[in-house]
Amino acid sequence: EQTDDYSVLSGLLSAFCSTVLKQKYSGSVDESTDFIVKEFFSHNYMNNIKITDLSKILHFSPRHTERIVKQITNMTFKENIIYERKNASEYLKDRVHLNKREIAEKIGYKTYAGYYKMIEKK
């Protein structure tokens, strides 16, 4: 009877480990990582953020974090920042009476030139 219990436990443990390893090495990303990455950009695009900021949150190396970001969003870290800033710029332009310099400042550009360069790339 003990042998049967051991066989069942061994089988369950083996199946569990196999599932975890498949997820880890298949390149799939769990839902919490997906959520954290997306929320990180939507809440921090206006700040001077770096890949290391996100990698510390995720407990990954910066290189692995960049791969995870690309896998989740199909964009690089920098492209995500620009994407969020463009969305915020459009929102502010349409709903708030601010001039372009004020919008640039609100969405994280230190100079109007950087903002102008971003909006010209549309």
TIRO-2110 file (N, C-alpha, C; in Angstrom, 1 decimal):
// TIRO-2110
0.8, -1.2, 0.0, N, 1, A
0.0, 0.0, 0.0, CA, 1, A
0.9, 1.3, 0.0, C, 1, A
2.0, 1.3, 0.8, N, 2, A
2.9, 2.4, 0.8, CA, 2, A
3.5, 2.6, -0.6, C, 2, A
3.8, 1.5, -1.3, N, 3, A
4.3, 1.6, -2.6, CA, 3, A
3.4, 2.3, -3.6, C, 3, A
2.1, 2.0, -3.4, N, 4, A
1.1, 2.6, -4.3, CA, 4, A
1.0, 4.1, -4.0, C, 4, A
1.0, 4.5, -2.7, N, 5, A
0.9, 5.9, -2.3, CA, 5, A
2.2, 6.6, -2.9, C, 5, A
3.3, 6.0, -2.8, N, 6, A
4.5, 6.6, -3.3, CA, 6, A
4.4, 6.7, -4.8, C, 6, A
3.9, 5.8, -5.5, N, 7, A
3.7, 5.8, -7.0, CA, 7, A
2.8, 7.0, -7.4, C, 7, A
1.7, 7.1, -6.7, N, 8, A
0.8, 8.2, -7.0, CA, 8, A
1.4, 9.6, -6.7, C, 8, A
2.1, 9.7, -5.6, N, 9, A
2.8, 11.0, -5.3, CA, 9, A
3.9, 11.3, -6.3, C, 9, A
4.6, 10.3, -6.6, N, 10, A
5.7, 10.4, -7.5, CA, 10, A
5.2, 10.8, -8.9, C, 10, A
4.1, 10.2, -9.3, N, 11, A
3.4, 10.6, -10.6, CA, 11, A
2.9, 12.0, -10.6, C, 11, A
2.3, 12.4, -9.5, N, 12, A
1.8, 13.8, -9.4, CA, 12, A
2.9, 14.8, -9.4, C, 12, A
4.0, 14.5, -8.6, N, 13, A
5.1, 15.4, -8.6, CA, 13, A
5.8, 15.5, -9.9, C, 13, A
5.9, 14.4, -10.6, N, 14, A
6.5, 14.4, -12.0, CA, 14, A
5.7, 15.3, -12.9, C, 14, A
4.3, 15.1, -12.9, N, 15, A
3.5, 15.9, -13.7, CA, 15, A
3.6, 17.4, -13.4, C, 15, A
3.6, 17.7, -12.2, N, 16, A
3.7, 19.1, -11.7, CA, 16, A
5.0, 19.7, -12.2, C, 16, A
6.1, 19.0, -12.0, N, 17, A
7.4, 19.5, -12.4, CA, 17, A
7.5, 19.7, -13.9, C, 17, A
6.9, 18.7, -14.6, N, 18, A
6.9, 18.8, -16.1, CA, 18, A
6.1, 20.0, -16.6, C, 18, A
5.0, 20.3, -15.9, N, 19, A
4.2, 21.5, -16.3, CA, 19, A
4.9, 22.8, -16.0, C, 19, A
5.5, 22.8, -14.9, N, 20, A
6.3, 24.1, -14.5, CA, 20, A
7.4, 24.3, -15.5, C, 20, A
8.2, 23.2, -15.8, N, 21, A
9.3, 23.3, -16.7, CA, 21, A
8.9, 23.7, -18.1, C, 21, A
7.8, 23.1, -18.6, N, 22, A
7.3, 23.5, -19.9, CA, 22, A
6.9, 25.0, -20.0, C, 22, A
6.3, 25.5, -18.9, N, 23, A
5.9, 26.9, -18.9, CA, 23, A
7.2, 27.8, -18.8, C, 23, A
8.1, 27.4, -18.0, N, 24, A
9.4, 28.2, -17.9, CA, 24, A
10.2, 28.2, -19.1, C, 24, A
10.3, 27.1, -19.8, N, 25, A
11.1, 27.0, -21.0, CA, 25, A
10.4, 27.1, -22.3, C, 25, A
9.1, 27.2, -22.3, N, 26, A
8.3, 27.4, -23.6, CA, 26, A
8.3, 28.8, -24.0, C, 26, A
8.7, 29.7, -23.1, N, 27, A
8.6, 31.1, -23.4, CA, 27, A
7.3, 31.7, -23.0, C, 27, A
6.4, 30.9, -22.4, N, 28, A
5.1, 31.5, -22.0, CA, 28, A
5.3, 32.4, -20.8, C, 28, A
4.4, 33.3, -20.6, N, 29, A
4.5, 34.3, -19.5, CA, 29, A
3.2, 34.1, -18.7, C, 29, A
3.3, 34.0, -17.4, N, 30, A
2.1, 33.9, -16.6, CA, 30, A
1.3, 35.2, -16.5, C, 30, A
0.1, 35.1, -16.1, N, 31, A
-0.8, 36.3, -16.1, CA, 31, A
-0.3, 37.4, -15.2, C, 31, A
0.3, 37.1, -14.1, N, 32, A
0.7, 38.1, -13.2, CA, 32, A
1.9, 38.9, -13.8, C, 32, A
2.8, 38.3, -14.5, N, 33, A
3.9, 39.0, -15.1, CA, 33, A
3.3, 39.9, -16.2, C, 33, A
2.4, 39.4, -17.0, N, 34, A
1.7, 40.1, -18.1, CA, 34, A
1.1, 41.4, -17.5, C, 34, A
0.4, 41.2, -16.4, N, 35, A
-0.3, 42.3, -15.7, CA, 35, A
0.7, 43.4, -15.2, C, 35, A
1.7, 42.9, -14.6, N, 36, A
2.8, 43.8, -14.0, CA, 36, A
3.4, 44.6, -15.1, C, 36, A
3.8, 44.0, -16.2, N, 37, A
4.5, 44.7, -17.3, CA, 37, A
3.5, 45.8, -17.8, C, 37, A
2.3, 45.4, -18.1, N, 38, A
1.4, 46.4, -18.7, CA, 38, A
1.1, 47.5, -17.8, C, 38, A
0.9, 47.2, -16.5, N, 39, A
0.6, 48.3, -15.5, CA, 39, A
1.8, 49.2, -15.3, C, 39, A
3.0, 48.6, -15.3, N, 40, A
4.2, 49.4, -15.2, CA, 40, A
4.3, 50.5, -16.2, C, 40, A
4.0, 50.2, -17.5, N, 41, A
4.1, 51.2, -18.5, CA, 41, A
3.0, 52.2, -18.4, C, 41, A
1.8, 51.7, -18.1, N, 42, A
0.6, 52.7, -18.0, CA, 42, A
0.7, 53.6, -16.8, C, 42, A
1.4, 53.2, -15.8, N, 43, A
1.5, 54.1, -14.6, CA, 43, A
2.8, 54.9, -14.5, C, 43, A
3.8, 54.5, -15.4, N, 44, A
5.1, 55.2, -15.2, CA, 44, A
5.7, 55.8, -16.5, C, 44, A
4.9, 55.8, -17.6, N, 45, A
5.4, 56.4, -18.9, CA, 45, A
5.9, 57.8, -18.7, C, 45, A
5.4, 58.6, -17.8, N, 46, A
5.7, 60.0, -17.7, CA, 46, A
7.0, 60.2, -16.9, C, 46, A
7.5, 59.1, -16.3, N, 47, A
8.7, 59.2, -15.5, CA, 47, A
9.9, 58.8, -16.3, C, 47, A
11.1, 59.1, -15.8, N, 48, A
12.3, 58.7, -16.4, CA, 48, A
12.7, 57.2, -16.1, C, 48, A
11.9, 56.3, -16.6, N, 49, A
12.1, 54.9, -16.3, CA, 49, A
13.1, 54.2, -17.2, C, 49, A
13.7, 53.1, -16.6, N, 50, A
14.7, 52.3, -17.3, CA, 50, A
14.3, 50.9, -17.1, C, 50, A
14.9, 50.1, -18.0, N, 51, A
14.6, 48.6, -18.0, CA, 51, A
15.0, 48.0, -16.6, C, 51, A
16.0, 48.6, -16.0, N, 52, A
16.4, 48.1, -14.7, CA, 52, A
15.3, 48.3, -13.6, C, 52, A
14.5, 49.3, -13.8, N, 53, A
13.4, 49.6, -12.8, CA, 53, A
12.4, 48.4, -12.9, C, 53, A
12.0, 48.0, -14.1, N, 54, A
11.1, 46.9, -14.3, CA, 54, A
11.7, 45.6, -13.9, C, 54, A
13.0, 45.4, -14.2, N, 55, A
13.7, 44.1, -13.9, CA, 55, A
13.8, 43.9, -12.4, C, 55, A
13.9, 45.0, -11.7, N, 56, A
13.9, 44.8, -10.2, CA, 56, A
12.6, 44.4, -9.7, C, 56, A
11.5, 44.9, -10.2, N, 57, A
10.2, 44.5, -9.8, CA, 57, A
9.9, 43.0, -10.2, C, 57, A
10.3, 42.6, -11.4, N, 58, A
10.1, 41.2, -11.8, CA, 58, A
11.1, 40.2, -11.3, C, 58, A
12.2, 40.7, -10.8, N, 59, A
13.3, 39.9, -10.3, CA, 59, A
13.9, 39.1, -11.4, C, 59, A
14.1, 39.7, -12.6, N, 60, A
14.7, 39.2, -13.7, CA, 60, A
15.9, 40.1, -14.1, C, 60, A
16.8, 39.5, -14.9, N, 61, A
17.9, 40.4, -15.4, CA, 61, A
17.3, 41.4, -16.4, C, 61, A
18.0, 42.5, -16.6, N, 62, A
17.5, 43.4, -17.6, CA, 62, A
17.3, 42.8, -19.0, C, 62, A
18.2, 42.0, -19.4, N, 63, A
18.1, 41.3, -20.7, CA, 63, A
16.9, 40.4, -20.8, C, 63, A
16.7, 39.6, -19.8, N, 64, A
15.5, 38.8, -19.8, CA, 64, A
14.2, 39.6, -19.7, C, 64, A
14.2, 40.7, -18.9, N, 65, A
13.1, 41.6, -18.8, CA, 65, A
12.7, 42.1, -20.2, C, 65, A
13.7, 42.5, -20.9, N, 66, A
13.5, 43.1, -22.3, CA, 66, A
12.8, 42.0, -23.2, C, 66, A
13.3, 40.7, -23.0, N, 67, A
12.6, 39.7, -23.8, CA, 67, A
11.2, 39.5, -23.4, C, 67, A
10.9, 39.5, -22.1, N, 68, A
9.6, 39.3, -21.6, CA, 68, A
8.7, 40.5, -22.1, C, 68, A
9.2, 41.7, -22.0, N, 69, A
8.4, 42.9, -22.5, CA, 69, A
8.0, 42.7, -24.0, C, 69, A
9.0, 42.3, -24.7, N, 70, A
8.8, 42.1, -26.2, CA, 70, A
7.8, 41.0, -26.4, C, 70, A
7.9, 39.9, -25.7, N, 71, A
6.9, 38.8, -25.8, CA, 71, A
5.5, 39.2, -25.5, C, 71, A
5.3, 40.0, -24.4, N, 72, A
4.0, 40.4, -24.0, CA, 72, A
3.4, 41.5, -24.9, C, 72, A
4.2, 42.4, -25.3, N, 73, A
3.6, 43.6, -26.0, CA, 73, A
4.0, 43.7, -27.4, C, 73, A
4.9, 42.9, -27.9, N, 74, A
5.4, 43.0, -29.3, CA, 74, A
6.1, 44.3, -29.5, C, 74, A
6.6, 44.9, -28.5, N, 75, A
7.4, 46.1, -28.6, CA, 75, A
8.5, 46.1, -27.6, C, 75, A
9.6, 46.9, -27.9, N, 76, A
10.7, 46.9, -27.0, CA, 76, A
10.3, 47.8, -25.8, C, 76, A
11.1, 47.9, -24.8, N, 77, A
10.9, 48.7, -23.6, CA, 77, A
10.7, 50.1, -24.0, C, 77, A
11.6, 50.7, -24.8, N, 78, A
11.5, 52.1, -25.3, CA, 78, A
10.3, 52.3, -26.2, C, 78, A
10.0, 51.4, -27.0, N, 79, A
8.7, 51.5, -27.9, CA, 79, A
7.5, 51.6, -27.0, C, 79, A
7.4, 50.8, -25.9, N, 80, A
6.3, 50.9, -25.0, CA, 80, A
6.1, 52.2, -24.3, C, 80, A
7.3, 52.8, -23.9, N, 81, A
7.2, 54.2, -23.4, CA, 81, A
6.6, 55.2, -24.4, C, 81, A
7.2, 55.1, -25.6, N, 82, A
6.7, 56.0, -26.6, CA, 82, A
5.2, 55.8, -26.9, C, 82, A
4.8, 54.6, -27.0, N, 83, A
3.4, 54.2, -27.3, CA, 83, A
2.5, 54.8, -26.2, C, 83, A
2.9, 54.6, -25.0, N, 84, A
2.0, 55.2, -23.9, CA, 84, A
2.0, 56.7, -23.9, C, 84, A
3.2, 57.3, -24.2, N, 85, A
3.2, 58.8, -24.3, CA, 85, A
2.4, 59.3, -25.4, C, 85, A
2.4, 58.6, -26.5, N, 86, A
1.6, 59.1, -27.7, CA, 86, A
0.1, 59.0, -27.3, C, 86, A
-0.3, 57.9, -26.6, N, 87, A
-1.7, 57.8, -26.2, CA, 87, A
-2.1, 58.9, -25.3, C, 87, A
-1.2, 59.2, -24.3, N, 88, A
-1.5, 60.2, -23.3, CA, 88, A
-1.5, 61.6, -24.0, C, 88, A
-0.7, 61.8, -25.0, N, 89, A
-0.6, 63.1, -25.7, CA, 89, A
-1.9, 63.3, -26.5, C, 89, A
-2.4, 62.2, -27.1, N, 90, A
-3.7, 62.3, -27.9, CA, 90, A
-4.8, 62.6, -26.9, C, 90, A
-4.8, 61.9, -25.8, N, 91, A
-5.9, 62.1, -24.8, CA, 91, A
-5.9, 63.6, -24.3, C, 91, A
-4.7, 64.1, -23.9, N, 92, A
-4.7, 65.4, -23.4, CA, 92, A
-5.0, 66.5, -24.5, C, 92, A
-4.6, 66.2, -25.7, N, 93, A
-4.8, 67.2, -26.8, CA, 93, A
-6.3, 67.3, -27.0, C, 93, A
-7.0, 66.2, -26.9, N, 94, A
-8.5, 66.1, -27.2, CA, 94, A
-9.3, 66.6, -26.1, C, 94, A
-8.9, 66.5, -24.8, N, 95, A
-9.7, 66.7, -23.7, CA, 95, A
-9.3, 67.8, -22.7, C, 95, A
-8.1, 68.2, -22.8, N, 96, A
-7.6, 69.2, -21.9, CA, 96, A
-7.0, 70.4, -22.6, C, 96, A
-7.3, 71.6, -22.2, N, 97, A
-6.8, 72.8, -22.9, CA, 97, A
-5.4, 73.1, -22.4, C, 97, A
-4.4, 72.4, -22.9, N, 98, A
-3.0, 72.7, -22.6, CA, 98, A
-2.3, 73.0, -23.9, C, 98, A
-1.2, 73.8, -23.9, N, 99, A
-0.4, 73.9, -25.1, CA, 99, A
0.5, 72.8, -25.2, C, 99, A
1.2, 72.7, -26.3, N, 100, A
2.0, 71.5, -26.6, CA, 100, A
3.2, 71.4, -25.6, C, 100, A
3.7, 72.5, -25.2, N, 101, A
4.8, 72.4, -24.2, CA, 101, A
4.4, 71.8, -22.9, C, 101, A
3.2, 72.2, -22.5, N, 102, A
2.6, 71.7, -21.2, CA, 102, A
2.3, 70.2, -21.3, C, 102, A
1.8, 69.8, -22.5, N, 103, A
1.5, 68.4, -22.7, CA, 103, A
2.8, 67.6, -22.7, C, 103, A
3.8, 68.1, -23.3, N, 104, A
5.2, 67.5, -23.4, CA, 104, A
5.7, 67.2, -21.9, C, 104, A
5.5, 68.3, -21.1, N, 105, A
6.0, 68.1, -19.7, CA, 105, A
5.2, 67.1, -18.9, C, 105, A
3.8, 67.1, -19.1, N, 106, A
3.0, 66.2, -18.4, CA, 106, A
3.2, 64.7, -18.8, C, 106, A
3.6, 64.5, -20.0, N, 107, A
3.8, 63.1, -20.4, CA, 107, A
5.3, 62.6, -20.3, C, 107, A
6.1, 63.4, -19.8, N, 108, A
7.5, 62.9, -19.4, CA, 108, A
8.6, 63.4, -20.3, C, 108, A
8.4, 64.4, -21.2, N, 109, A
9.5, 65.0, -21.9, CA, 109, A
10.0, 66.2, -21.2, C, 109, A
11.3, 66.2, -21.1, N, 110, A
12.0, 67.3, -20.4, CA, 110, A
12.1, 68.6, -21.3, C, 110, A
12.1, 68.3, -22.7, N, 111, A
12.1, 69.4, -23.6, CA, 111, A
11.0, 69.3, -24.6, C, 111, A
10.6, 70.4, -25.2, N, 112, A
9.6, 70.3, -26.2, CA, 112, A
10.1, 69.6, -27.5, C, 112, A
11.4, 69.7, -27.7, N, 113, A
12.0, 69.1, -28.9, CA, 113, A
11.8, 67.6, -28.9, C, 113, A
12.0, 67.0, -27.8, N, 114, A
11.8, 65.5, -27.7, CA, 114, A
10.3, 65.2, -28.0, C, 114, A
9.4, 65.9, -27.5, N, 115, A
8.0, 65.7, -27.7, CA, 115, A
7.7, 65.9, -29.2, C, 115, A
8.2, 67.0, -29.8, N, 116, A
7.9, 67.3, -31.2, CA, 116, A
8.4, 66.2, -32.1, C, 116, A
9.6, 65.7, -31.7, N, 117, A
10.2, 64.5, -32.5, CA, 117, A
9.2, 63.3, -32.5, C, 117, A
8.7, 63.1, -31.3, N, 118, A
7.7, 61.9, -31.1, CA, 118, A
6.5, 62.1, -31.9, C, 118, A
5.9, 63.3, -31.9, N, 119, A
4.6, 63.5, -32.6, CA, 119, A
4.8, 63.6, -34.1, C, 119, A
6.0, 63.9, -34.5, N, 120, A
6.3, 64.0, -36.0, CA, 120, A
6.5, 62.6, -36.6, C, 120, A
6.8, 61.6, -35.7, N, 121, A
7.0, 60.2, -36.2, CA, 121, A
5.7, 59.4, -36.4, C, 121, A
4.6, 60.0, -36.2, N, 122, A
3.3, 59.4, -36.4, CA, 122, A
3.2, 58.8, -37.7, C, 122, A
END
